[in-house]
Amino acid sequence: MKKNALASAVSTHARLGGKSIGRWLALPMLLGAMTAGAEESKKEVGEIKLLDLEEVVVTGTPGGAGVRKLDASFAITTVDEEAIKQFSPKSTADLFKTIPGVWVESSGGVSGANIFVRGFPSTGDADFVTVQVEGAPIYPPSTLSFLENSTLFRIDETIDGMEALRGGPNPVFSNGQPGLTTNFRLKQGGEETEGILKYSTSDYDLQRVDGMISGKIAPEFYYMVGGYVTRSPGIRDAEFDSEEGHQLTINLTKEWGSGKANFYHRNTDDHGTWYLPVPLEAPGVDAGTFTYVGNTTKKRAVTVNANGDQIVYDFSQGRGWDGSVTGFNIEHDFANGWTVRNRFNITSGDANTYGLVPSGGAVPMSELAAGLTATTEFSDRTLDGDDWVQAVGFWVVEKDIESKSNDFSVSKTLDDHTITAGYYWSKYSADEVWSLGNQVAFEVRANGEPLTGIGCSDIPGAGCWAYGIDATGETETKAFYIADEWQINDDWRIDAGIRRETADTDYRVDSGPGYADGSIDTDRSLSDSKTSGTLGVNYTLNEDSGIFGRIGRGFRFPTFDMIREGQEVVQEIDQYELGYKFSGDTFGLFATFFYNDFTGLNFTPFPGAPTQQSGAEAYGVELDAQYDNGENFRVSVNATLQSTELTDTVAENEGNSAPRQPDWQIRISPSYDFHMAGMEGTLYGTLTAVDDRFGDNGNSQDLPGYEKVDLGVILRVNEQVTLQLVGDNITDEEGLTEGDPRITGNAAGNGRTILGRSYVFSASYEF
């Protein structure tokens, strides 16, 4: 394929093309051949335990009852505290790269990721991803425009680990997410007082302090308190501390002979620059560090209605979350095999977005109409013909969200059966005001200035437009579910579940002709009910291995944004899985084959664009493997191979690949333990390789594949002091994650790449 303008603008570093996949597929087999004769290793500094079949997981089980991985008939990944520290994610979404079957674009900053699951078709955000804390969804709808679940959660030293369940029994339990559910477990106090104090800095002037302390309040009553304070200009330097935040988490646990309860509260105020596509073809643009955000764009008056009224907004706030998540769980075992469980959660706060969004491509001044003169707005500098300009919009999205959810279940154990009946209820709302468009002419330069003398309409292809809404929506869901877990014998286990859910939604929106104008354009009340179900079987081959299979059907009711765009259709997903799991002394492997049949996708690429309808089919395999030589060397391999195809869509898109998702991706993570001058340490790294992708349903916008290399070292000075240095993207690869979602094909030459090279150093003291 001949390189186009967008592809030629990205880094020319060597890439793995689609034909190179064979050598990567061979790696797990090579690792398997290396297992003979080694002994199971003891835990060393930085050890990752992804494949422990004796580990008990709670996500995807009725009421969070828990099941051993060996007995589980679904694909689940667990990431413990040590693995999170070693990975050192720059955002919550960044951590999801450790999950097979998931494609993550975390290039948007601390918030605003795009996350895709197993070939489910989507054009952005995270339509099929739920984030839970202690088993309760923090916001039941996985995505609203400009809001996906990972935005509402920050990782710090209060996290004990994460469970990530793809498909499986997800459609039946909790909020019925058919795609990916990630459940974060908070640390809990114990008999001894323990804690950590950690300081982090970086080559981009990160200043962060984390802390956590836990212990005993009274007999069988424990506490954990922790949080962080952070600031930095960002890897894409904004000339000021564009990333600022703090968080405080409290977790109280009470135990008694036959039960347990815990209460948690997490208050977060954290934001950062929303990183967007940049003009890749303009001279002097470093795609890994470029941003228009700077001192001259902190405050801007934005037109909010057709009368020309303006409001001054603070664009230094970027994108983030200012709110709280509070909940409690209780579990009690009664006589004769009865167990009652309840999980309650309430989330409330503001998830606002203030961003500088390109509109059309960048061009040199010489291509503008004769006689036009452009002057920088603040420094009063006149541009010449070789200077480049671009139209950039000041976008404002303010969201006030709230949700409550409760999951109550009763279980009864009868010989080989455990039967669970449950009732899930949630109510969530969003009040929001948008003002999109608002384009002005910009000098193409990092932290560039707006221009006077020329406007958006003077730049060829800028596409000047305005769109605003004033909307409010509320949805109440009620769901009954029943599940049976049948341990037929020591080897065979069957589980099945069915769920009946009803959703009632009220949504009102004033969108007006370009701006909200005071008249209600949409006033809808919807009510619908659907049934989802799942059936899984697990066969234990021996104490080290097993196989499982599962079929299931899930759905997704229309969200507020879908209703506004006239897409009042229920999306349905049929899923089929077949898996194998093995955990030996030196080698472990999870392999999951999947097939999905998706119907009911309706989407609008951008406001005002025609709505497109589509279905999709996808099949593939997820691989999660680990080799350990029993002494000091380990390597983990995380890979996904899939084939996606759009169906039941417009003729020109029929048979195309689902947008944004690669046919294959692989992460290879070796680590080596060493001893030096009485200290223990771990040297580790990760190679990520990604196949080519397309940015749109028409497969006309090319996103070339890339490789990314990360390195790190952990040094444990003694039992209390640990030092860590992490290098992210050390080759400074400009891997493209997004073209221009508001342009067909590659015409604009805009693209968003992974973050440029950075280094983070941390020192921690544990007690």
Secondary structure, 3 states (H helix, E strand, C coil): CCCCHHHHHCCCCCCCCHHHHHHHHHHHHHHHHCCCCCCCCCCCCCCCCCCCCCCEECCCCHHHCCEEHHHCCCEEEEEEHHHHHHHCCCCHHHHHHHCCCEEEECCCCCCCCEEEECCCCCCCCCCCEEEEECCEECCCCCEECCEEHHHHCCCCCCEEEEEEEECCCCCCCCCCCCCEEEEEEECCCCCCCEEEEEEEEECCCCEEEEEEEEEEEECCEEEEEEEEEEEECCCCCCCCCCEEEEEEEEEEEEEECCEEEEEEEEEEEEEECCCCCEECCCCCCCCCCCCCCCHHHCEEEEECCCCCCEEEEEHHHCEEEEEEEEEEEEEEECHHHEEEEEEEEEEEEECCEEEEEEEEEEEEHHHCCCCCCCEECCCCCECCCCCEEEEEEEEEEEEEEEEEEEEEEEEEEECCEEEEEEEEEEEEEEEEEEEECCEEEEECCCCCCEEECCCHHHCCCCCCCCEEEEEEEEEEEEEEEEEEEEECCCCEEEEEEEEEEEEEEEEEEECCCCCCCCCCCEEEEEEEEEEEEEEEEEEEEECCEEEEEEEEEEEECCCHHHHHCCCCCCEEEEEEEEEEEEECCCEEEEEEEEEEEEEEEEECCCCCCCCEEEEEEEEEEEEEEEEECCCCEEEEEEEEEEEEEEECCCHHHCCCCCCCCCCEEEEEEEEEEEEECCEEEEEEEEEEEECCEECCCCCCCEECCEEEEEEEEEEECCCCEEEEEEEECCCCCCCEEECCCCCCCCCCCEEEECCCCEEEEEEEEEC
